[in-house]
Amino acid sequence: MTQTRTGQSFTGTDYQRLARELVDPDVWDFIEGGAEAERTVAANLAAFDRVRLRPRVLAGVSEVDTSVELFGTRYATPLGVAPTAYHRLVDAEGEVATARGAGAAGALFVVGMFASRTLEEIAEASSSELWIQLYWLRRRDVMAALLRRAERCGYGAVMLTVDVPRMGRRWRDMRNGFAIGGDVAAVNIDAGVMASAHERAAGGSALVRHTAQQFDAGVTWDDLAWLRAQTRLPLVLKGILTAEDARLAVRHGADAIVVSNHGGRQLDGAVASLDVLAEVADAAGGRPVLFDGGVRRGVDALAALALGARMVLLGRPPLWGLAAGGADGVAGLLRTTTEELAHAMALAGRPTLGDLDRSVVRMSTIAGGA
């Protein structure tokens, strides 16, 4: 557990509880909600309930090393901040505070395309590596301009989210008539492109309407050649859930893959990310595999790392930390989870990340089973 600025010790669950008390209910539903019946949200969490660990003993664990290298950068932790939008919905400083917190923890921060602070402000605040995340817009000129700005600011890679040809049916947002309000906006995108994200209508989500208007649902694997031609940055594809797509990603020039079902926010009933991690890792042709989906504590991260992930990205939890304590909360959440991971590595008899392999994990057929 880590000390927050209030002087109390907090676990991830504590940050979640505090954030819920502080965040507006419709924003909370936007953060926590998933698609339709939210079965995949539940499946991501339940998958970790089926993990059983096989600890080794007398392994010499007086020192535990959680550091990891990716694309030539070494991080203090294999836990990174996944791309999420509009951090100013939960904290006045938004992504600037997230960047400071991630930097304090020595963690990667993947900045969302719909960030509510400028790429330049975020870069100035960061002391750790930043990547830029993109969706595929109809306006390719907007994508290209963002890439040029990210390169000038020193961002280290581009992460293309590939699982949103249209937005999932998120009933919480639709029932709330959710729209991005107040002075919060995706400030790195032309206001005209983002206008419909701010237009509230009863019984519908402004973000669904915005996605339908602005995202290009006709994109295919062949279009990746255009994106590769726009940037020298490594290309990471986020949203891969099958070996078939992993092989296609490698064939079309992906430098890394993120196993992800978008936190259960897209296709409801999609497989839990953890259940396909080994399959995708086997098909990735040696490319680094990252992971997100349901990680809530360090022992969850250990399981994902053992099953083939090089790095584990956290989506909702850093937003809990941000809402509860700004930059200190983000740093505290990441440090707490890294401390939990190091503790689990020691007890499992694996003092380095290189010692983690599939022999660590046994998957039960039922939650709580042996």
ChimeraX attribute file (.defattr): number of C-alpha atoms within 10 A of each C-alpha:
attribute: neighborCount
match mode: 1-to-1
recipient: residues
	/A:1	16
	/A:2	19
	/A:3	17
	/A:4	19
	/A:5	13
	/A:6	9
	/A:7	8
	/A:8	9
	/A:9	13
	/A:10	20
	/A:11	19
	/A:12	22
	/A:13	14
	/A:14	15
	/A:15	24
	/A:16	20
	/A:17	13
	/A:18	17
	/A:19	21
	/A:20	18
	/A:21	12
	/A:22	13
	/A:23	18
	/A:24	13
	/A:25	12
	/A:26	16
	/A:27	19
	/A:28	19
	/A:29	18
	/A:30	19
	/A:31	21
	/A:32	16
	/A:33	19
	/A:34	26
	/A:35	23
	/A:36	18
	/A:37	15
	/A:38	20
	/A:39	18
	/A:40	27
	/A:41	26
	/A:42	16
	/A:43	23
	/A:44	24
	/A:45	19
	/A:46	17
	/A:47	23
	/A:48	25
	/A:49	16
	/A:50	18
	/A:51	24
	/A:52	17
	/A:53	18
	/A:54	13
	/A:55	16
	/A:56	12
	/A:57	11
	/A:58	6
	/A:59	13
	/A:60	11
	/A:61	18
	/A:62	7
	/A:63	10
	/A:64	18
	/A:65	16
	/A:66	19
	/A:67	15
	/A:68	19
	/A:69	13
	/A:70	13
	/A:71	11
	/A:72	8
	/A:73	11
	/A:74	16
	/A:75	21
	/A:76	19
	/A:77	25
	/A:78	26
	/A:79	32
	/A:80	25
	/A:81	25
	/A:82	22
	/A:83	22
	/A:84	20
	/A:85	18
	/A:86	20
	/A:87	26
	/A:88	21
	/A:89	23
	/A:90	22
	/A:91	20
	/A:92	15
	/A:93	16
	/A:94	24
	/A:95	32
	/A:96	27
	/A:97	26
	/A:98	29
	/A:99	30
	/A:100	24
	/A:101	31
	/A:102	32
	/A:103	23
	/A:104	20
	/A:105	25
	/A:106	23
	/A:107	29
	/A:108	30
	/A:109	27
	/A:110	24
	/A:111	30
	/A:112	23
	/A:113	24
	/A:114	21
	/A:115	26
	/A:116	26
	/A:117	22
	/A:118	18
	/A:119	25
	/A:120	15
	/A:121	13
	/A:122	22
	/A:123	22
	/A:124	13
	/A:125	16
	/A:126	21
	/A:127	18
	/A:128	21
	/A:129	22
	/A:130	26
	/A:131	23
	/A:132	24
	/A:133	25
	/A:134	20
	/A:135	20
	/A:136	21
	/A:137	18
	/A:138	16
	/A:139	12
	/A:140	13
	/A:141	10
	/A:142	15
	/A:143	18
	/A:144	16
	/A:145	14
	/A:146	19
	/A:147	23
	/A:148	13
	/A:149	16
	/A:150	24
	/A:151	18
	/A:152	11
	/A:153	16
	/A:154	15
	/A:155	20
	/A:156	21
	/A:157	23
	/A:158	25
	/A:159	26
	/A:160	22
	/A:161	21
	/A:162	17
	/A:163	19
	/A:164	18
	/A:165	18
	/A:166	17
	/A:167	18
	/A:168	19
	/A:169	20
	/A:170	24
	/A:171	20
	/A:172	22
	/A:173	25
	/A:174	19
	/A:175	14
	/A:176	19
	/A:177	18
	/A:178	25
	/A:179	23
	/A:180	21
	/A:181	12
	/A:182	8
	/A:183	8
	/A:184	17
	/A:185	23
	/A:186	23
	/A:187	16
	/A:188	19
	/A:189	18
	/A:190	10
	/A:191	12
	/A:192	7
	/A:193	16
	/A:194	20
	/A:195	14
	/A:196	19
	/A:197	21
	/A:198	18
	/A:199	17
	/A:200	17
	/A:201	14
	/A:202	11
	/A:203	14
	/A:204	20
	/A:205	25
	/A:206	23
	/A:207	23
	/A:208	20
	/A:209	15
	/A:210	20
	/A:211	21
	/A:212	14
	/A:213	16
	/A:214	17
	/A:215	18
	/A:216	18
	/A:217	15
	/A:218	9
	/A:219	14
	/A:220	9
	/A:221	13
	/A:222	9
	/A:223	12
	/A:224	16
	/A:225	11
	/A:226	11
	/A:227	18
	/A:228	15
	/A:229	9
	/A:230	13
	/A:231	16
	/A:232	14
	/A:233	19
	/A:234	16
	/A:235	20
	/A:236	24
	/A:237	26
	/A:238	24
	/A:239	23
	/A:240	25
	/A:241	24
	/A:242	18
	/A:243	18
	/A:244	13
	/A:245	17
	/A:246	28
	/A:247	16
	/A:248	14
	/A:249	23
	/A:250	18
	/A:251	12
	/A:252	15
	/A:253	16
	/A:254	22
	/A:255	20
	/A:256	25
	/A:257	28
	/A:258	29
	/A:259	30
	/A:260	27
	/A:261	27
	/A:262	25
	/A:263	27
	/A:264	30
	/A:265	24
	/A:266	23
	/A:267	21
	/A:268	20
	/A:269	17
	/A:270	17
	/A:271	20
	/A:272	27
	/A:273	30
	/A:274	29
	/A:275	17
	/A:276	17
	/A:277	27
	/A:278	21
	/A:279	18
	/A:280	25
	/A:281	24
	/A:282	16
	/A:283	18
	/A:284	24
	/A:285	15
	/A:286	11
	/A:287	18
	/A:288	19
	/A:289	28
	/A:290	26
	/A:291	30
	/A:292	30
	/A:293	27
	/A:294	28
	/A:295	26
	/A:296	18
	/A:297	20
	/A:298	23
	/A:299	22
	/A:300	23
	/A:301	28
	/A:302	28
	/A:303	26
	/A:304	30
	/A:305	24
	/A:306	22
	/A:307	23
	/A:308	21
	/A:309	27
	/A:310	23
	/A:311	24
	/A:312	26
	/A:313	28
	/A:314	24
	/A:315	21
	/A:316	20
	/A:317	27
	/A:318	30
	/A:319	28
	/A:320	28
	/A:321	29
	/A:322	29
	/A:323	27
	/A:324	26
	/A:325	23
	/A:326	26
	/A:327	27
	/A:328	23
	/A:329	27
	/A:330	31
	/A:331	28
	/A:332	30
	/A:333	35
	/A:334	30
	/A:335	26
	/A:336	22
	/A:337	25
	/A:338	25
	/A:339	18
	/A:340	20
	/A:341	24
	/A:342	25
	/A:343	17
	/A:344	22
	/A:345	24
	/A:346	22
	/A:347	16
	/A:348	20
	/A:349	21
	/A:350	24
	/A:351	22
	/A:352	17
	/A:353	20
	/A:354	13
	/A:355	13
	/A:356	21
	/A:357	17
	/A:358	16
	/A:359	12
	/A:360	21
	/A:361	19
	/A:362	14
	/A:363	17
	/A:364	15
	/A:365	11
	/A:366	12
	/A:367	14
	/A:368	12
	/A:369	11
	/A:370	11
